[in-house]
Every structure is written in C-alpha cells, then in structure tokens.
Amino acid sequence: MLERIQKASHAKRKMMLIGLIGAIIVIFLVIRFLGSEDTWICDNGKWVKHGSPQAPKPTEACPKSII
C-alpha cells in the first residue's frame, strides 16, 4: 500500500490527505457529541458525578493516583 501512495500523483496524495483529515474530524465529532456525558469520574480518590448519571455511585475503590 505504501508503494501505491508513493506512486500516486500529487493531486491524489493531496485528496487522500484531505480525506484522512476529514475522517479524523468526523470521528472526533461523533465521539464528542454521542459520547456519554452522564457518568461517574474518579477524582483524587473520590467518585464525582459528571452530568446526571442514572447509574448509582460505583462501589469499587477509586484510586487516588494512576501515576
């Protein structure tokens, strides 16, 4: 596949790059606007509401730091 890209004309490479960037933007927007906003987030060892989660507060331990 790399050979095909290298042999492609300048215009084709430009269109492929624009298509790739467009696809990345579309994926980002889908994740951003269709992702879950109502969830529980682990923040410094405590579960914090993000939005209005329908699920109850998690009963598992929330680590203070991942590092």
Secondary structure, DSSP 8 states (H G I E B T S, - for coil): -HHHHHHS-HHHHHHHHHHHHHHHHHHHHHHHHHS--SEEEEETTEEEEES--SS----S---S---
